[in-house]
Every structure is written in structure tokens, then in C-alpha cells.
Amino acid sequence: SAKSQGYNKYQFYNPILSSDFRKTVEIEALLRKADIEKDFKLFFQPEYSLPDLKLIGAEALIRWENREQGFIPPNVFIPIAEEIDYIFRIGKWVIQETIRQAIKWNDKYSMPLKVGFNVSAKQFSDDGFITLLEALISVRDLNPEWIDAEITESVMINDGDHVNAVFSMLK
């Protein structure tokens, strides 16, 4: 708990912390047993251009439906997945599925629909992120204008130089 508050912090013992820790350990164990292709689902939130109310794309939102726990919210499992490096497996699957869906919709509707996906801070700072993205785009022969990689503001604030370097490579 002290570590999550930043540097030079301390925390007195509180029984609630034990309960939170048990929940975290339980989610971690469930994550390690999860079958990404069966247990995780992408839902797509439509995005519209406000001036003309025209559909311009969608954002992929990951959801985890665990057989034992039901739906586990992303704000619960994503930080744990990042901590145990499971986020790389999840992230790869999300990118693959987003690309698949972008191709499907753009081929079917013959209009430039952009499909976005969220990139975790850990994924974004990984040197293999660009290589993975390039490989997935080239394997599927995807028009790169059909996808949107979305990052949080905290990524930009914490490592601006790295962000600029990655943006240059993505461009």
C-alpha cells in the first residue's frame, strides 16, 4: 500500500489491507489460469463525428468474464496483469482482435472506419511494442489508418521523450 502511494511513504497495518491483498492474489491466480481467447471479450463502443453525427469508428473495450467470479472490471485486473507481465499476452490478443475487426468492418462497409484499442503503460514502454504492431499490421495487410492506439495521459507525462520516439516510429 505504501509503495502504491509513491516514494518515501509508509503505511500502518490495517486488516482491510490483508483483505485487499487476498483479493489481488486471487485475481492473479485466476489471470494465470485464464484462457484469453475464451475468457476475454472485446466490446466496441461506437465513435461519431459530432458536426455531422456520422459513424467514424469504434473503441475496443476489453472485458473479462471469469467462470467463478463473473465479470471482473478492467480497473481491477489490468493493474495486476501489468504487475505480473500478463499484460503483454492480453495486449497482443487485443491488438490482433482489433485489427481483425477493423478489416472486417472496412471490407464490409467500404468506408474508412477507425478502430481504437488501449495500450497499457507497460506495453507502451516495452521496446517490442512497435515491432509487434508492425508485424501484426503487415501479416494482415491492414491499412494502418484503420487503427488507433490509445495511451493514457500519465504515459505522456511520465516519459515524454520515449512517447515522442514511439510516435515518430508509428507515424
C-alpha positions as CSV (number, residue, x, y, z in Angstrom):
1,S,0.0,0.0,0.0
2,A,2.8,2.4,0.8
3,K,4.6,1.6,-2.4
4,S,1.4,2.4,-4.4
5,Q,1.3,5.9,-2.8
6,G,4.7,6.8,-4.2
7,Y,8.3,7.2,-2.8
8,N,9.1,7.7,0.8
9,K,5.7,6.7,2.1
10,Y,4.7,4.4,4.9
11,Q,1.5,2.6,5.9
12,F,0.4,1.3,9.3
13,Y,-1.1,-2.2,9.3
14,N,-4.8,-2.3,8.6
15,P,-6.9,-5.5,8.4
16,I,-8.5,-4.2,5.3
17,L,-5.1,-4.3,3.6
18,S,-5.0,-8.1,4.2
19,S,-8.4,-8.5,2.5
20,D,-7.3,-6.4,-0.4
21,F,-4.1,-8.4,-0.7
22,R,-6.1,-11.7,-0.7
23,K,-8.3,-10.3,-3.5
24,T,-5.2,-9.3,-5.5
25,V,-3.7,-12.8,-5.1
26,E,-6.9,-14.4,-6.1
27,I,-7.2,-12.3,-9.2
28,E,-3.6,-13.0,-10.1
29,A,-4.2,-16.8,-9.8
30,L,-7.3,-16.5,-11.9
31,L,-5.4,-14.5,-14.5
32,R,-2.7,-17.1,-14.7
33,K,-5.3,-19.8,-15.4
34,A,-7.4,-17.7,-17.8
35,D,-7.8,-18.7,-21.5
36,I,-7.5,-15.3,-23.2
37,E,-9.5,-16.4,-26.3
38,K,-12.4,-17.8,-24.3
39,D,-12.5,-15.7,-21.1
40,F,-11.9,-12.3,-22.5
41,K,-14.2,-10.4,-24.8
42,L,-14.0,-7.2,-26.7
43,F,-16.9,-4.8,-26.8
44,F,-16.9,-2.0,-29.3
45,Q,-18.1,1.5,-28.3
46,P,-19.0,3.5,-31.4
47,E,-17.4,6.8,-32.1
48,Y,-19.2,9.6,-34.0
49,S,-18.1,12.8,-35.7
50,L,-20.2,15.5,-33.8
51,P,-20.7,18.0,-36.5
52,D,-22.5,15.6,-38.9
53,L,-23.3,12.7,-36.4
54,K,-21.5,10.3,-38.8
55,L,-20.1,7.0,-37.5
56,I,-16.3,7.2,-37.8
57,G,-15.2,4.1,-35.9
58,A,-15.2,2.4,-32.5
59,E,-13.1,1.8,-29.5
60,A,-12.3,-1.8,-28.4
61,L,-13.0,-2.3,-24.7
62,I,-11.8,-5.5,-23.0
63,R,-14.0,-7.3,-20.5
64,W,-13.1,-10.5,-18.6
65,E,-15.8,-12.9,-17.8
66,N,-14.4,-15.5,-15.3
67,R,-16.3,-18.7,-14.8
68,E,-16.0,-18.4,-11.0
69,Q,-16.2,-14.7,-10.4
70,G,-18.3,-13.4,-13.3
71,F,-17.3,-10.1,-14.9
72,I,-14.1,-8.7,-13.4
73,P,-13.7,-5.0,-14.2
74,P,-10.6,-3.8,-16.2
75,N,-9.7,-1.4,-13.4
76,V,-9.3,-4.5,-11.2
77,F,-7.4,-6.9,-13.5
78,I,-5.3,-4.6,-15.7
79,P,-3.0,-3.3,-12.9
80,I,-2.5,-6.9,-11.7
81,A,-1.9,-8.1,-15.3
82,E,0.7,-5.3,-15.7
83,E,2.4,-6.3,-12.4
84,I,2.8,-10.0,-13.4
85,D,3.6,-9.1,-17.1
86,Y,0.5,-10.9,-18.3
87,I,-0.5,-7.6,-19.9
88,F,1.7,-8.5,-22.9
89,R,-0.3,-11.6,-23.7
90,I,-3.6,-9.7,-23.2
91,G,-2.4,-6.7,-25.2
92,K,-1.3,-8.8,-28.1
93,W,-4.7,-10.5,-28.2
94,V,-6.5,-7.2,-28.1
95,I,-4.4,-5.8,-31.0
96,Q,-5.0,-8.9,-33.1
97,E,-8.7,-8.9,-32.5
98,T,-9.0,-5.1,-33.1
99,I,-7.1,-5.5,-36.4
100,R,-9.4,-8.4,-37.4
101,Q,-12.5,-6.4,-36.6
102,A,-11.2,-3.2,-38.4
103,I,-10.5,-5.3,-41.6
104,K,-13.9,-7.0,-41.3
105,W,-15.9,-3.7,-40.9
106,N,-13.9,-1.7,-43.5
107,D,-14.2,-4.5,-46.1
108,K,-17.9,-5.0,-45.4
109,Y,-19.0,-1.3,-45.3
110,S,-16.4,0.2,-47.7
111,M,-15.9,3.3,-45.5
112,P,-12.9,4.4,-43.5
113,L,-13.7,3.2,-40.0
114,K,-11.0,3.6,-37.4
115,V,-10.9,1.1,-34.6
116,G,-9.1,2.1,-31.4
117,F,-7.5,0.0,-28.7
118,N,-6.0,1.0,-25.4
119,V,-2.3,0.4,-24.8
120,S,-1.1,0.0,-21.2
121,A,1.8,2.0,-19.9
122,K,3.9,-1.2,-19.6
123,Q,3.1,-2.2,-23.1
124,F,3.9,1.2,-24.5
125,S,7.3,1.4,-22.7
126,D,8.3,-2.1,-24.0
127,D,10.8,-2.0,-26.8
128,G,8.9,-4.8,-28.6
129,F,5.6,-2.9,-28.8
130,I,6.4,-1.3,-32.2
131,T,7.8,-4.5,-33.6
132,L,4.7,-6.4,-32.6
133,L,2.4,-3.8,-34.0
134,E,4.3,-3.7,-37.3
135,A,4.3,-7.4,-37.6
136,L,0.5,-7.7,-36.9
137,I,-0.3,-5.0,-39.4
138,S,1.9,-6.5,-42.2
139,V,0.6,-10.1,-41.6
140,R,-3.0,-9.0,-42.0
141,D,-2.2,-6.4,-44.8
142,L,-4.0,-3.8,-42.8
143,N,-4.3,-0.1,-43.8
144,P,-2.7,1.5,-40.7
145,E,-5.2,4.4,-40.9
146,W,-7.9,1.9,-39.8
147,I,-6.5,1.6,-36.2
148,D,-5.9,3.9,-33.3
149,A,-3.5,3.1,-30.5
150,E,-4.7,5.0,-27.4
151,I,-2.5,5.8,-24.4
152,T,-3.3,7.4,-21.1
153,E,-2.2,10.9,-20.2
154,S,0.1,9.6,-17.5
155,V,2.2,7.8,-20.1
156,M,2.8,11.1,-21.8
157,I,3.6,12.9,-18.6
158,N,6.0,10.3,-17.2
159,D,8.1,9.6,-20.3
160,G,7.7,12.3,-22.9
161,D,10.9,11.5,-24.8
162,H,10.0,7.9,-25.2
163,V,6.5,8.9,-26.2
164,N,7.9,11.2,-28.9
165,A,10.2,8.5,-30.2
166,V,7.4,5.9,-30.4
167,F,5.1,8.4,-32.1
168,S,7.8,9.1,-34.7
169,M,8.1,5.3,-35.4
170,L,4.3,4.9,-35.5
171,K,4.0,7.8,-38.0
